[in-house]
Amino acid sequence: MNADRQARFIVSGMVQGVCFRMYTRDEALRLGLTGWVRNRSDGTVAVLAEGRGDSLKQLHEWCQTGPPTAHVTGVEATHAEATGEFASFRITY
C-alpha cells in the first residue's frame, strides 16, 4: 500500500453509542487504510487515516453518512502528508 496522504476527520452528530467506531474501522480496512478511530469527550468521533488520496476521499464520503444507526451532522477534515507510523487501522480509547 502506498500511504502518501493523511486525513483527520472530526465527525459530529449522533455518532457515539451507535457502533460508529466499529463500522469506521471496517470501512477503513476495506479501503486499505491505516490509522485509528476514537470517541472524544465532546461527543464527536475522531478519525486519523493514512493511504491513497482516492481511498481517503471515499472514507470522508462514508463518514458523512456513517452506519445506519448514526445521524451525522458534520465532518471537519484536514489533510497532511502521511507519516507511515501505522501498521493497520484500529479502534483506540
Secondary structure, DSSP 8 states (H G I E B T S, - for coil): ----EEEEEEEEEE-SSSSHHHHHHHHHHHTT-EEEEEE-TTS-EEEEEEE-HHHHHHHHHHHTT-STT-EEEEEEEEEEE-----SSEEE--
